[in-house]
Amino acid sequence: MTAEEREADAGRERPRTAADRRARRPDTAPSASGATRARSTAVRESGRPGKGSLPQRFVRFLREVVAELRKVIWPTRNQLVTYTIVVLIFVSFMVALVFLLDYVFGQGVLFLFGT
């Protein structure tokens, strides 16, 4: 490192953690006055989310399931057929590979120990 590089680095504070090096902490960056901003803590709800009678919880569960299913991006028929073919080819290849390795190792064991 040259003297010029050391002088240029002298004014900058060295990051203390990997998160600082990746600039993942914008809330802790020094402000114009030189002080760092504190991150606020999330406020928790006072009541338990699972409170309520069994039928109420079941209905809420079903509503949440339907809401999550609406967020899903469903594949088209063409994509589904393509993905299915790819999976079947991959599974067939893996079955053939495992069978081949099992056969080779079995023949090796029979050769070594003889029967």
Contacts in CASP RR format, 6 or more apart in sequence:
PFRMAT RR
TARGET T0000
AUTHOR 0000-0000-0000
METHOD contacts of the structure
MODEL  1
MTAEEREADAGRERPRTAADRRARRPDTAPSASGATRARSTAVRESGRPG
KGSLPQRFVRFLREVVAELRKVIWPTRNQLVTYTIVVLIFVSFMVALVFL
LDYVFGQGVLFLFGT
15 21 0 8 1.000
19 25 0 8 1.000
20 28 0 8 1.000
27 37 0 8 1.000
27 38 0 8 1.000
27 39 0 8 1.000
28 36 0 8 1.000
28 37 0 8 1.000
28 39 0 8 1.000
29 36 0 8 1.000
29 37 0 8 1.000
30 36 0 8 1.000
31 37 0 8 1.000
50 57 0 8 1.000
75 83 0 8 1.000
END
